[in-house]
Amino acid sequence: MKDKNKTKAQLIDEMETMRKQIAELEAAKSEQAQGALKESQRYFRALLNQLHEDVIVIDREYIVRDVNNTFLSTTGHHRDQVLGKHCYEISHGYNQPCDKMGEDCKLKE
């Protein structure tokens, strides 16, 4: 084995070099993943805004996470007025879910 003749200090230096190389590779991978994520988000946004129907993206808690431009045009809302609010606040002006106001919640179906 060629490493038998190396000193402990030399082996430690080689390990440090390999650790740095691994860290650089991980950083490059992370940057690549972030780039792919941003591209995916751009694609989703473009697709969402090309639809001619009102679209509201909500999470499981009924919080509005995104809307398309058609929705904004139809309703006259601004994006910052709706993002982060509950859908029932936007659609009905309620402060609690529709089913608690005596209406069927179409989203639960």
Secondary structure as UniProt FT lines:
FT   HELIX           2..5
FT   HELIX           8..50
FT   STRAND          56..58
FT   TURN            60..61
FT   STRAND          63..67
FT   HELIX           69..75
FT   HELIX           79..82
FT   TURN            83..84
FT   HELIX           87..91
FT   HELIX           98..101
FT   HELIX           106..108
//
